[in-house]
């Protein structure tokens, strides 16, 4: 904790040092902010008494991002989140069965700031997150980024097989800001459109067993963007390819990763899909996802969820074959309706996730959505008869604004 405070103070001092705050510095110093609040009503799919089966979660968060342009080549970025959450049932199960909580950070804040329990069932707690502390050195020949920063890979829509650094689950409502990891990243341009991306991502206490390194080469070939990847993460090895382009007016992509884990069997994952804008208002996509780490039978779901693929490799779906359809329709300039349907082709369960969003004022948004799983029901989370049939049925309302 002391080291993190010292790092933060040093970063702020570097951002404001050398000349002090002058009128010129004021023009170089900028900030952005956001506030988000959501209410979730959750119904457990398992056989519980009526009181336990229904729960509510209220979550609000404020985010402040500060940017400082020290010179034409050097800039700084920092971001801090403060959140407050209430749960009517403390033992609220997540919508998915993923159990990984690993983070690529050398050290971190004690995330929970304060907590209060109301009897044995509900609680209210606040937590914070120092999500960005980045120094950026940009020249015509390279970009060097050092510090806590977002890192993500892949062009697929549903699942990104090459993305192993804190990927979003398909039930994540807020996907605007990828959680920061501690890294050193060097990006080198190759020709007009190519890029060589090299990085080291550092885990807890700086130990090699908790860290990762990656090498990614992006280059256009025959109008298609092709990226080749190598990632070594927590002593697991990934070789990947990501192809993105266009065909007859439609976007197409193929993203694939072969992973050799430190222990256990190797597995192949790939996503193949296409999207198309049918008009100015209509957009749709289709994607097939093969999960070589998953199981063909629901009987093995729980045992699979403890494998390194799920604990360390960013895998969160438990089956082997998936098909996803998505569409959005702009009802008006300020009102958008969207729907995603994801099917587990092995156990024949479905996840429906409709959403409507209204931009009722500039930088002010209201949203409402549902996650509704269909499939064979389960008596408890210890015996899963279908993947999406075991997802909690969730309705949410949200408000967000930007400063």
Secondary structure, 3 states (H helix, E strand, C coil): CHHHHHHHHHHHHHHHCCCCCCHHHHHHEEEEEEEEEEEEEEECCCCCCHHHHEEEEEEEEEEEEEEEECCCCEEEEEEEEEEEEEECCCCCCCCCCCCCCCCCCCCCCCCEEEEEEECCCEEEEEEEEEEEEEEEEECCCCEEEEEEECCCCCCCCCCCCCCCCCCCCCCCCCCCCCCCEEEEEEEEEECCCEEEEEEEEECHHHCHHHCEEEEEEEEEECCEEEEEEEEEECCEEEEEEEEEEEECCEEEEEEEEEEECCCCCCEEEEEEEEEEECCCCEEEEEEEEEECCCECCHHHHHHHCCCHHHHCCCCCCCECEEEEEEEEEEEECCEEEEEEEEEECCCCEEEEEEEEEEEEECCEEEEEEEEEEECCCCCECCECCCCHHHCCEEEEEEEEEEC
